[in-house]
């Protein structure tokens, strides 16, 4: 899947800066001194004759990236005919290292605009009356339009013991942020609470007013808590640049304890996160459904575990070798359609000496439907007097578990271009017994401009 937007830590002294999109586009004209498409450059459009690196050294940096994902239904699914769909995302980001630019110690400002477009194969392999649980093209979720994804200030205090971030933020850039894997199916990857509780926890590219406070503890430990204003209009096309807080429905409050050690002589990176969340937004209690309506509403809560570790290094290079990722999600039974989720993934970075930047990944995920939700759907059918799956007024029962499997090979063709062919298997798509297992072939790619 596409990589999630992540936070730069001020004490790491990242090169940063804020440039409007217009300036980024105008700057492309300075490429005369540096040939584009250089295999040694991290950017397709080069270093602009050294100006880009100079800007970075002065505290100004910006990012322009393109990600695409295509998928074809090779067999099975709700619509068994071979179907192919293509989706993509443009990202225009810029940051300011305020220490370098303004002598503002510990300050970083980030602004990011994203634009998604294209079509998603997921709707073709699932019964249209229910929709899917997983998403075989994760980049196609959350709407096809231009939006402001990040617009925040991060301040490091007390010799980097405390971090405070405020502004327009995305939840998964700080909480449940995975580091390993480049899967196309969003059932394996970062920000999993936002996939299985996506009516409360909003991942990128959706931003909301909020922030987080992070305490950096000894021994590679940290503790952080966030608060995010929940407003569903942030997910509508007309509000891609919404700044007001009208129509707010409540707040999401996640808390996370993390440990990020470097283990052994090779300093193998680990990423361990234990967290939970509470949402003050009320939703229908599925077990209270009776006579066509909910008997009561409740707030939502849940918890998660993310554990990933580099297991080996290759020739002393700890960026190469095997890695493992395990995730577990628990959501409350009262208001959540999906009450639990588990995944396990293995990655092999630099599998061949001749291809030290390539990567192989294999993963599996289980998504479980809340029994109370399935019971409610059954009562809805009984109320309408329908029991035949082929009757279009029948609401197919989503129950039990959907399983997702994916294997990919990421080819690092150049420093600025990656290409990832992949194969996916989705068993019982949407949790509907009557839908055939789907076998999907895909290809993803990333370009850094």
FENVENGI-V631025 format. One record per residue. RES is the residue in one small letter. SS is DSSP state (2 for helix, 1 for strand, 0 for the rest). PHI is phi in whole degrees, 0 to 359 (* if undefined). OMEGA is omega in radians with two decimals (none if undefined). Layout:
[[RES/SS/PHI/OMEGA] [RES/SS/PHI/OMEGA]]
//
This chain:
[[x/0/*/-3.13] [x/0/295/-3.14] [x/0/289/3.10] [x/0/280/3.06] [x/0/289/-3.10] [x/0/237/-3.06] [x/0/273/2.98] [x/0/270/-3.10] [x/0/274/-3.05] [x/2/301/-3.04] [x/2/289/3.08] [x/2/279/3.08] [x/0/55/3.07] [x/0/293/3.02] [x/0/289/-3.02] [x/0/214/3.08] [x/0/173/-3.10] [x/0/242/3.06] [x/0/228/3.08] [x/0/298/3.13] [x/2/302/-3.13] [x/2/300/3.12] [x/2/295/3.12] [x/2/300/-3.11] [x/2/291/3.12] [x/2/297/-3.07] [x/2/294/3.13] [x/2/299/-3.12] [x/2/289/-3.12] [x/2/271/-3.04] [x/2/282/-3.00] [x/2/302/-3.07] [x/2/277/-3.10] [x/0/228/-3.13] [x/0/293/3.05] [x/0/291/3.09] [x/0/65/3.08] [x/0/292/-3.11] [x/0/291/-3.10] [x/0/270/-3.10] [x/0/272/3.03] [x/0/285/-3.10] [x/0/236/3.12] [x/0/301/-3.08] [x/0/267/3.00] [x/0/77/-3.04] [x/0/258/3.11] [x/2/54/3.10] [x/2/65/3.12] [x/2/95/-3.09] [x/2/291/-3.11] [x/2/295/3.11] [x/2/294/3.11] [x/2/296/3.08] [x/2/300/3.13] [x/2/296/3.12] [x/2/296/3.12] [x/0/274/3.09] [x/0/102/-3.12] [x/1/241/3.13] [x/1/215/3.03] [x/1/216/-3.03] [x/1/231/3.00] [x/1/231/-3.09] [x/1/222/3.11] [x/1/228/3.10] [x/1/233/3.08] [x/1/233/3.06] [x/1/217/3.05] [x/1/240/-3.13] [x/1/211/3.12] [x/1/232/3.10] [x/1/279/-3.08] [x/1/276/3.13] [x/1/193/3.02] [x/1/79/-3.09] [x/1/81/-3.13] [x/0/291/3.05] [x/0/255/-2.98] [x/0/283/3.12] [x/0/295/3.14] [x/0/298/-3.10] [x/0/225/3.12] [x/1/236/3.12] [x/1/226/-3.06] [x/1/229/3.10] [x/1/222/-3.13] [x/1/210/3.09] [x/1/214/2.95] [x/1/260/3.10] [x/1/233/3.08] [x/1/237/-3.08] [x/1/235/3.08] [x/1/207/-3.07] [x/1/223/3.04] [x/1/241/2.91] [x/1/274/-3.02] [x/2/293/3.08] [x/2/295/-3.13] [x/2/288/-3.03] [x/2/277/-3.00] [x/2/235/-3.05] [x/0/58/3.12] [x/0/265/-2.99] [x/0/297/3.06] [x/0/79/-3.09] [x/1/259/3.07] [x/1/222/3.10] [x/1/238/-3.12] [x/1/232/3.00] [x/1/226/-3.12] [x/1/218/3.05] [x/1/244/3.10] [x/1/233/3.06] [x/1/221/3.10] [x/1/251/3.10] [x/1/204/3.09] [x/1/108/-3.09] [x/0/236/-3.04] [x/0/243/3.12] [x/0/288/-3.04] [x/2/307/-3.11] [x/2/293/-3.12] [x/2/273/-3.12] [x/2/264/3.11] [x/0/249/3.03] [x/0/297/-3.07] [x/0/296/3.13] [x/0/282/-3.13] [x/0/240/-2.97] [x/0/78/-3.08] [x/0/261/3.02] [x/0/259/3.06] [x/0/274/3.13] [x/0/218/-3.05] [x/0/284/3.02] [x/0/228/-3.04] [x/2/301/-3.10] [x/2/288/-3.06] [x/2/268/-3.10] [x/0/281/2.97] [x/0/74/2.96] [x/0/99/-3.10] [x/0/257/3.09] [x/0/194/-3.13] [x/1/283/3.14] [x/1/209/3.01] [x/1/276/-3.05] [x/1/259/3.09] [x/1/220/3.06] [x/1/198/-2.96] [x/1/221/3.05] [x/1/243/3.07] [x/1/245/-3.13] [x/1/239/3.06] [x/1/265/-3.03] [x/1/230/3.03] [x/0/54/3.10] [x/0/56/3.07] [x/0/71/3.06] [x/0/283/-3.07] [x/1/228/3.05] [x/1/239/3.08] [x/1/233/3.13] [x/1/239/3.14] [x/1/219/3.05] [x/1/140/3.03] [x/1/270/-2.98] [x/1/230/3.02] [x/0/247/-3.00] [x/2/295/-3.01] [x/2/283/3.05] [x/2/286/3.13] [x/0/239/-3.02] [x/0/248/-3.12] [x/0/54/-3.10] [x/0/266/3.13] [x/0/275/-3.12] [x/0/248/-3.04] [x/0/260/3.03] [x/0/99/3.14] [x/0/225/-3.04] [x/0/284/3.10] [x/0/277/3.09] [x/0/285/-3.04] [x/0/283/3.04] [x/0/287/3.03] [x/0/236/-3.14] [x/0/153/-2.99] [x/0/268/3.03] [x/0/66/-3.04] [x/0/298/3.08] [x/2/303/3.13] [x/2/286/3.09] [x/2/274/-3.05] [x/2/257/2.98] [x/0/220/-2.98] [x/0/280/2.96] [x/0/263/3.13] [x/0/233/-3.05] [x/0/254/-3.06] [x/0/255/3.07] [x/0/275/3.00] [x/0/301/0.21] [x/0/270/3.13] [x/0/284/3.05] [x/0/248/3.11] [x/1/211/3.05] [x/1/294/3.13] [x/1/169/3.14] [x/1/176/3.10] [x/1/211/3.06] [x/1/244/-3.05] [x/1/234/3.09] [x/1/254/3.14] [x/1/272/-3.04] [x/0/260/3.06] [x/0/296/3.07] [x/0/61/3.05] [x/0/64/3.12] [x/1/261/3.00] [x/1/209/3.05] [x/1/225/-3.12] [x/1/220/3.08] [x/1/222/-3.13] [x/1/231/3.01] [x/1/217/-3.05] [x/1/227/3.12] [x/1/290/-3.11] [x/1/265/-3.07] [x/0/211/-3.03] [x/2/294/3.13] [x/2/292/3.05] [x/2/297/-3.12] [x/2/260/3.12] [x/0/251/-2.99] [x/2/298/-3.07] [x/2/285/-3.02] [x/2/238/3.11] [x/0/295/3.11] [x/0/235/-3.09] [x/0/285/3.14] [x/0/245/-3.11] [x/0/280/-3.06] [x/0/247/3.09] [x/0/294/3.13] [x/0/68/3.07] [x/0/297/-3.07] [x/0/251/-3.10] [x/1/154/-3.11] [x/1/222/2.99] [x/1/260/3.13] [x/1/237/3.04] [x/1/265/3.05] [x/1/225/-3.05] [x/1/215/2.98] [x/1/253/-3.07] [x/1/233/3.08] [x/1/221/-3.08] [x/0/232/-3.07] [x/0/279/2.94] [x/1/239/-2.90] [x/1/261/3.02] [x/0/75/-3.12] [x/0/296/3.14] [x/0/272/3.13] [x/0/51/-3.12] [x/1/286/-3.01] [x/1/286/3.01] [x/1/244/-3.14] [x/1/213/-3.06] [x/1/239/-3.07] [x/1/222/3.07] [x/1/238/-3.03] [x/1/213/3.06] [x/1/210/3.14] [x/1/216/3.03] [x/1/224/3.10] [x/1/242/3.12] [x/1/277/3.08] [x/1/287/-3.11] [x/1/273/3.07] [x/1/217/-3.11] [x/1/297/3.05] [x/0/272/-3.01] [x/2/300/-3.10] [x/2/290/-3.12] [x/2/266/-3.10] [x/1/295/3.13] [x/1/199/3.11] [x/0/55/3.02] [x/0/80/3.12] [x/1/204/3.09] [x/1/280/3.08] [x/0/280/3.11] [x/0/202/3.10] [x/1/239/-3.13] [x/1/216/2.96] [x/1/282/-3.06] [x/1/244/3.08] [x/1/206/3.12] [x/1/185/3.14] [x/1/213/-3.11] [x/1/207/3.05] [x/1/226/3.04] [x/1/234/3.11] [x/1/225/3.08] [x/1/221/-3.02] [x/1/208/2.90] [x/1/290/-3.05] [x/0/261/-3.10] [x/0/221/2.98] [x/0/237/-3.13] [x/1/247/3.14] [x/0/59/-3.13] [x/0/83/3.12] [x/1/267/-3.08] [x/0/279/2.99] [x/0/271/3.08] [x/0/247/3.10] [x/1/125/-3.07] [x/1/277/3.04] [x/1/221/-3.13] [x/1/228/-3.14] [x/1/224/3.05] [x/1/233/3.13] [x/1/223/3.10] [x/1/220/3.10] [x/1/234/3.01] [x/1/234/3.04] [x/1/241/-3.11] [x/0/293/-3.10] [x/0/280/-3.04] [x/0/286/-2.96] [x/0/237/-3.03] [x/0/258/3.06] [x/0/295/-3.12] [x/1/247/-2.97] [x/1/265/3.05] [x/1/203/-3.04] [x/1/206/3.03] [x/1/220/3.06] [x/1/212/3.08] [x/1/219/-3.11] [x/1/220/3.05] [x/1/238/3.07] [x/1/233/3.10] [x/1/227/-3.11] [x/1/272/-3.12] [x/0/63/-3.03] [x/0/293/-3.09] [x/1/231/3.13] [x/0/299/3.12] [x/0/285/-3.14] [x/1/229/-3.01] [x/0/289/-3.12] [x/0/255/3.10] [x/0/285/3.14] [x/1/207/3.03] [x/1/247/3.11] [x/1/224/3.05] [x/1/219/-3.07] [x/1/212/3.08] [x/1/217/-3.12] [x/1/214/3.09] [x/1/241/3.13] [x/1/240/-3.02] [x/1/249/3.14] [x/1/271/3.11] [x/0/300/-3.13] [x/2/300/-3.13] [x/2/294/3.08] [x/2/293/3.12] [x/2/299/3.11] [x/2/296/3.11] [x/2/298/3.14] [x/2/296/3.11] [x/2/295/3.11] [x/2/294/3.08] [x/2/297/3.11] [x/2/296/3.12] [x/2/297/3.12] [x/2/295/3.11] [x/2/270/3.12] [x/0/74/3.13] [x/0/240/3.14] [x/0/219/-3.10] [x/0/269/3.14] [x/0/304/-3.07] [x/0/279/3.01] [x/0/284/-3.02] [x/0/293/3.06] [x/0/275/3.12] [x/0/285/3.09] [x/0/264/-3.10] [x/0/305/-3.11] [x/0/280/3.00] [x/0/263/-3.06] [x/0/206/-3.14] [x/0/69/-3.01] [x/1/232/2.88] [x/1/260/3.09] [x/1/249/3.12] [x/1/235/3.11] [x/1/228/3.10] [x/1/210/2.98] [x/1/229/3.13] [x/1/220/2.97] [x/1/231/3.14] [x/1/265/3.11] [x/1/265/3.05] [x/1/274/-3.02] [x/1/295/3.02] [x/1/219/3.10] [x/0/294/-3.09] [x/0/249/-3.08] [x/1/226/3.02] [x/1/235/3.12] [x/1/229/-3.02] [x/1/231/2.95] [x/1/289/-3.10] [x/1/208/3.04] [x/1/233/-3.14] [x/1/229/3.01] [x/1/233/3.12] [x/1/242/3.14] [x/1/263/-3.07] [x/0/49/-3.09] [x/2/306/-3.14] [x/2/74/-3.08] [x/2/74/-3.11] [x/0/255/-3.08] [x/0/301/-3.02] [x/0/282/-3.12] [x/0/268/-3.12] [x/1/293/3.00] [x/1/302/-3.08] [x/1/247/3.07] [x/1/248/-2.98] [x/1/237/3.01] [x/1/251/-3.09] [x/1/216/3.01] [x/1/213/3.13] [x/1/239/3.12] [x/1/205/3.11] [x/1/226/3.07] [x/1/234/3.05] [x/1/254/-3.09] [x/0/269/none]]
//
